[in-house]
Amino acid sequence: MDLGITIKNIRKKQGLTQGEFAERIGITQTYLSQIENNLREPNLSTLKSVSKGLKTPLPVLFFLSMTEEDVQPKKRDAFKLVSPSVKSLLHEFFSV
């Protein structure tokens, strides 16, 4: 799961610097940097703040972050088939 990278990409697409976004959601820029570089796993409370700050539902962040390795082996073919379309739809619908 590439949650940090997903957060970083959406933040950048919205034109926010790390400092601006960290201040918006009430965490330090250092902590945000660690999250975005997948060095720290944020708790649920922080994830909710991130989600709200990005105006993107938490389940959408999770789905956009999923990689093939996150899916059970017997379901990977289906994931590979539907994932690009679903991710594209989510990007368009939520402007992420």
N, C-alpha and C positions, 0 to 999 in steps of 0.2 A: 504494500500500500504506500503510495507516494502522497500522503496527505499534505506534508509540508510544501512540496513542489506545487501542488494544486492551489494551496492558499497563496503562495507567492505569485503564481501566474494570474490568478484572479485579481489580487491586489494591484499588480502592475497594470493589468488591463484597465482597471478603474482609475489609473493615474495617481495612485497613492504611493508615497515613499514609505519605507519601513517605519521611520520616526512618526509620520503622520498617522499611520494605521495603528501603531502600537499605542499612541496617545489616545486615539479614538476608542480603543477597546480596553484601555486601562492596564496595559502591561508594559514592561520595558522593551526598548528596541532590541536589547541583547537577547531577551527571552524570545521575542518574535523571530529573530535571526536563527536562533537554535531550533525553533519549531520548523521554520521554512527549510532549513538544511537537514531536517530529520534527525537532529541530534538530541532533541527532547520531545517527549510525548506529552502534549497538554492534557490537563484533566478535563472532565466533561463541562465544567463551568466555563473554563477558558474557551473550549471549542464552541460553546453556545455564544460567547461574546464575539468570537471570530466570525461565526456564521451570521450573526446579526449585523456586525460591522461590514461584512461583504454583501449583505442583503441577499444571501444565498442559503436556502434551507440546509440544515446539517446533513440530512440523508443525501442531498445532491452533492455536497462536498465529499461525502464518503464514496458515493458511486463514481464520481469523477476521479477519485484517488485510487480506485481499484486497479490492480494489475492481474494478469493471468495467474500469477502465483497465489493470489488471494482466493481463487475459486477451486472447488474440489476438482481433482483430475478428471473425473468422468463428466463434468459439466463445462470443461474448458473450451471444447469445440463450440458449444452453444454461446458461451460468453464471447469468444472471438468473433462469432457471426453477428451478434446483436449489439455488442459494446460500441462499435464506431457510430452506428445509427443513433443509439440512445444518447451517447455523449454529445453528438452533434445537436440533437434535439434539445438537450439540457442547456448547452451553450447558447443556443438561439433563444430559448424560452426565458432563461434567467440572465441573459446578456453577460455571461461569464467567460 
